[in-house]
């Protein structure tokens, strides 16, 4: 069962709306710069829900600075691992958002789910391009909030 305040697919939870608004203020509509325009202090409110994704050679993507609240989404702590080292279904959805953000150089709103026994955990997600080398996005920020978590 989905909680009443759960966002439908493609709609962000308020925390991610705030993160997207911050990104839009800092990045505007111009090309993605070669340096990230957000620092740790800017991202502190979301730190437990974000992971940095770095493009590395051979079209691979490495996860770093993994937020604690993402363990349920990824199935485990995944710092310094490749997306390809995650479970196949998790990796496929994450990779799709990465490729869309890289191709468009724009934020990607997504939803995700992870099967946990007989119930699925549902997530509101945001992928943000953060830095580029030339025209290629090389650093992204992913954030995810569970919609139906019981506290």
Secondary structure as UniProt FT lines:
FT   TURN            4..5
FT   TURN            9..10
FT   HELIX           14..27
FT   TURN            28..29
FT   HELIX           40..43
FT   HELIX           44..49
FT   STRAND          50..56
FT   TURN            57..59
FT   STRAND          60..64
FT   HELIX           68..70
FT   HELIX           71..74
FT   TURN            79..80
FT   HELIX           83..85
FT   HELIX           88..104
FT   STRAND          108..116
FT   TURN            117..118
FT   STRAND          119..133
FT   TURN            134..135
FT   STRAND          136..146
//
